[in-house]
Amino acid sequence: MLGEGEKATELFRMINPIEHARTKEAATKYKVEPYVIAADIYGQGNLLGRGGWTWYTGSSSWMYEAGLKYILGLYIEKGYLTIKPCIPSNWTDYKIHYKFGNSIYNIFVKNPNSKNTGVEKMIFNNEEVKEKEIKLIDNGKINEIEIIM
């Protein structure tokens, strides 16, 4: 939310459970499932680095929202789609495929100026969208969105 893309992805990696199980030693220390978000990671004494409270219902949805909304920037509000990325400056591009009813929205975000945030141009099905938001329609088609940061 502060526009600090490097910091956002660094923090996202820190809470990603797979990062705590990349080696046998790390997995042994973590002691919980590397495919489930832990609500806690202990920071004291002999429990240092151990995960706790896995399968905690709220944590996975917040992880999903953090990645999709606050880093990749996919916002769907009141039937409108906007893209507000907050990414590391070294990300040159990324794609999102979003399904709405029977329609597909292929979103291709390009970052030619090594920015962390901000959208210069939005193109929807080969037409520039000045408002930088698109009313989602279930037209049963494959729709193309190009974002230039």
Solvent accessible surface area in square Angstrom, and as a share of the most:
residue,aa,sasa,rsa
1,M,178,0.79
2,L,156,0.78
3,G,24,0.23
4,E,95,0.42
5,G,0,0.00
6,E,86,0.39
7,K,98,0.41
8,A,28,0.21
9,T,10,0.06
10,E,82,0.37
11,L,88,0.44
12,F,54,0.23
13,R,123,0.45
14,M,111,0.50
15,I,91,0.46
16,N,36,0.19
17,P,8,0.05
18,I,74,0.38
19,E,58,0.26
20,H,44,0.20
21,A,20,0.15
22,R,158,0.58
23,T,81,0.47
24,K,178,0.75
25,E,147,0.66
26,A,32,0.25
27,A,40,0.31
28,T,84,0.49
29,K,111,0.47
30,Y,3,0.01
31,K,119,0.50
32,V,36,0.21
33,E,49,0.22
34,P,47,0.30
35,Y,160,0.61
36,V,12,0.07
37,I,25,0.13
38,A,17,0.13
39,A,42,0.32
40,D,53,0.27
41,I,71,0.36
42,Y,81,0.31
43,G,50,0.48
44,Q,150,0.67
45,G,67,0.64
46,N,149,0.76
47,L,71,0.35
48,L,99,0.49
49,G,18,0.17
50,R,89,0.32
51,G,2,0.02
52,G,8,0.07
53,W,166,0.58
54,T,32,0.19
55,W,169,0.59
56,Y,106,0.40
57,T,125,0.73
58,G,28,0.27
59,S,19,0.12
60,S,61,0.40
61,S,65,0.42
62,W,167,0.59
63,M,22,0.10
64,Y,152,0.58
65,E,53,0.24
66,A,29,0.22
67,G,12,0.11
68,L,45,0.23
69,K,52,0.22
70,Y,56,0.21
71,I,11,0.06
72,L,42,0.21
73,G,0,0.00
74,L,13,0.06
75,Y,32,0.12
76,I,65,0.33
77,E,97,0.43
78,K,196,0.83
79,G,26,0.25
80,Y,85,0.32
81,L,0,0.00
82,T,22,0.13
83,I,6,0.03
84,K,110,0.46
85,P,0,0.00
86,C,9,0.05
87,I,0,0.00
88,P,8,0.05
89,S,37,0.24
90,N,120,0.61
91,W,74,0.26
92,T,98,0.57
93,D,68,0.35
94,Y,25,0.09
95,K,129,0.55
96,I,14,0.07
97,H,125,0.56
98,Y,52,0.20
99,K,126,0.53
100,F,67,0.28
101,G,49,0.47
102,N,114,0.58
103,S,0,0.00
104,I,54,0.27
105,Y,0,0.00
106,N,32,0.16
107,I,2,0.01
108,F,62,0.26
109,V,0,0.00
110,K,67,0.28
111,N,4,0.02
112,P,89,0.56
113,N,101,0.52
114,S,70,0.45
115,K,52,0.22
116,N,42,0.21
117,T,62,0.36
118,G,31,0.29
119,V,29,0.16
120,E,105,0.47
121,K,78,0.33
122,M,2,0.01
123,I,38,0.20
124,F,37,0.15
125,N,61,0.31
126,N,145,0.74
127,E,126,0.56
128,E,83,0.37
129,V,23,0.13
130,K,153,0.65
131,E,130,0.58
132,K,77,0.32
133,E,70,0.31
134,I,7,0.04
135,K,108,0.46
136,L,8,0.04
137,I,81,0.41
138,D,79,0.41
139,N,53,0.27
140,G,47,0.46
141,K,130,0.55
142,I,114,0.58
143,N,1,0.00
144,E,89,0.40
145,I,3,0.02
146,E,50,0.23
147,I,0,0.00
148,I,38,0.19
149,M,0,0.00
